[in-house]
Structure formats: C-alpha cells, structure tokens
Amino acid sequence: MRVLCAAGSLALLLFAAGCRQDMQNQPRMFPQRGTTLFADGRSVRPQVEHTVARGQLYENDYFYTGLMNGKEADMMPFPVTMQVLDRGQERFNVYCTPCHSRVGNGAGMIVQRGYKPAGNFHDAKRLSEPLSHYFYVMTNGFGAMPDYKAQVAPEDRWAIAAYIRALQLSQKATLADVPAGTQVESLSSIAEKMGEPASYAGPWPMPSTAVTAKPQVGVVAGAPAQVSGPQSATPPTQNTTRGQTMKPPARPSGAQQ
C-alpha cells in the first residue's frame, strides 16, 4: 500500500507539473500601451467604422437634446399619460422642489434659507418658453442652476417638463377649460377639508431671506430675474382645476403664510 501511495503521489505531481497555465497567464492588452501583436503597434483597437456601441444609438435627436433643427420646440417626443405626469411629479419633487418649491414659484426651501431665487415657472417669461426649454435646461444647466443629466434620465426629464406645464396650466385654467359635467371645487375649500385655513391656497410670497444677486458681466440672457430685498413672487392664482382637484403641497411645521 505504501508503494502504491508513493507511486500515485508521484504520478499526480508529474500530472500537475505538465498542466499549462495559458488561461490563467494569457497575454492581455493594456490601454494606451504599445504591442507587437498588431501591425500598427497599438493595443487599443479603433472602433469599427459605422458601428454604434450598445446603448448609444440615439436615433431621435430631439428626445436626447430637446432641439429640433437647433431650436427648442413646444412639443413632447412621446405621448403624455397620467403615468408620465405621475412620474414627472415624483421626479420634480425629488430634484426640483428644493429650489423651485412644489408649486414652482421659485421659493423653495433652499431659497428660503438665503440662496439665490430660482426661476418662477408662473411668470410671463417662463410661461412663454417652449416645452423643450425645460428639458434643455435640465440637460445643460442655466445660470446658477447646474445640469441634471447625470442624475435624471432623458425620459424622466421629459416627464418633469410635462409636469411643469401641468403646474402652469393649473394656475391659468378657467371654467371654460373644464369639460361639461365635471365637478369643480375651489382650492380654499379643499384646504379647509384638510384642516388648513382657506388662505393656505393663496399666493406664496417670496421669502425675505433671499439674497440679492449682484449684476455680473456676461450674464446669460433669460437668467432668473435679480431681486433686491423682500419681493413677492405671486403667480396668478386660480381656484379651479381641469378634471380633478390637486392636493395642496405640505408645508413645514411652523411655516407662515
């Protein structure tokens, strides 16, 4: 048995010594390092002409840029449904409300703590902007606002743009815009049902803590208007909504009207 065990061990060692490690120690290329394997001496191979990497086939330029023939357009690249608006509202509340507030008047919590006032989606300038303008700003940034293309996917940026338009329409709607037979309820009565005073649905003033921005050379045209001292950012208020009522946004405890 000892002789057999010794012979078996010797055979196993000889077998192991004869195993090749080509799969473990195979040649490999290092980025930006030369090699003799290819005729041009480069380890990095150029991309094959007319090929597109997976996930980079941007056939719809408008969907990814918000520009059509180099200009902004007042249209969505896909149909808007309630699911799209719900998604836009959810993303808006996450990324946009710290500066623009949940009602989009530019008096978000960061502004109330002294930051430069953000754009008011209900002023005349923003109401006149085409819909893709908001997508373009989210993608590339504008003025003091950084871009959010790394944080928000293109389809979510469009959903946010659609929701911003819905916020604007909610403040401009009239009884003539309401379909026949639709029940309309004022926002003040909704606030009272929720245990809030009727004034809860009124205009939101710009906080007096907002800083005054100094004029700068080369400021991009169309940047948020500068303010000096307390200023009221009160978008037009309309107590009717199309089709259904909207729940007033929650305010922090102790907030003053």
Residue pairs with C-beta under 8 A, 6 or more apart in sequence:
27 37
29 35
29 37
29 43
29 44
30 43
31 43
31 44
32 43
32 44
33 43
34 41
34 42
34 43
35 41
35 42
35 43
37 43
38 45
47 53
58 64
60 77
61 67
61 68
62 68
62 73
62 77
62 132
63 77
63 78
63 154
63 158
64 154
65 136
65 139
66 72
66 73
66 132
66 133
66 135
66 136
66 139
67 73
67 132
67 136
68 132
72 129
72 130
72 132
72 133
72 136
73 130
73 131
73 132
74 130
74 131
74 132
75 131
75 132
76 131
76 158
76 161
76 162
77 158
78 84
78 155
78 158
80 162
84 158
84 159
84 162
85 159
85 162
85 163
85 166
87 156
87 159
88 156
88 158
88 159
88 160
88 161
88 162
88 163
88 164
88 166
89 163
91 152
91 156
91 159
91 160
91 163
92 160
92 163
92 164
93 102
95 148
95 151
95 152
95 160
96 104
96 160
97 108
97 109
98 108
98 109
98 110
99 106
99 108
99 110
99 111
99 115
99 118
99 145
100 106
100 108
100 118
100 119
100 121
101 107
101 108
101 109
101 111
101 204
101 249
102 249
103 167
103 204
103 235
103 249
104 120
104 121
104 122
104 164
104 167
104 168
104 235
105 120
105 121
105 122
105 204
105 206
105 233
105 234
105 235
106 117
106 118
106 119
106 120
106 121
106 206
106 224
106 233
107 117
107 118
107 204
107 205
107 206
107 207
107 210
107 233
108 118
109 252
111 117
111 118
111 206
111 207
111 209
111 210
112 207
112 209
112 210
113 209
114 209
114 210
114 211
115 210
115 211
116 144
116 210
116 211
116 213
116 224
117 206
117 210
117 224
117 225
117 227
117 231
117 233
118 145
118 224
119 126
119 145
119 224
120 126
120 224
120 233
120 235
121 127
121 164
121 167
121 168
121 235
122 167
122 168
122 171
122 235
122 236
123 225
123 233
123 235
125 222
126 168
127 168
127 172
131 161
131 162
131 165
132 161
134 160
134 161
134 164
135 157
135 158
135 161
137 145
138 147
138 148
138 149
138 152
138 157
138 160
138 161
139 147
139 148
139 149
139 154
139 157
140 147
140 149
141 147
141 148
142 220
142 222
142 223
143 219
143 220
143 223
143 224
144 223
144 224
148 157
149 157
152 160
169 242
170 238
170 241
170 242
170 246
171 235
171 236
171 237
171 238
172 236
172 238
173 238
173 240
173 241
173 242
174 238
174 240
175 184
175 240
177 242
178 184
178 240
178 242
178 243
179 242
179 243
182 242
182 243
184 240
184 241
185 245
186 201
186 239
186 240
187 201
187 239
187 241
187 245
187 246
187 248
188 198
188 199
188 200
188 201
188 202
188 239
189 198
190 201
190 245
190 247
190 248
191 197
191 198
191 200
191 201
191 248
192 198
194 247
194 248
196 248
197 257
199 257
200 248
200 251
200 257
201 237
201 239
201 248
202 237
202 257
203 232
203 234
203 235
203 237
204 233
204 234
205 230
205 232
205 233
205 234
206 227
206 230
206 231
206 232
206 233
207 230
208 229
208 230
210 227
210 230
210 231
212 226
212 227
212 228
212 229
213 226
213 227
215 226
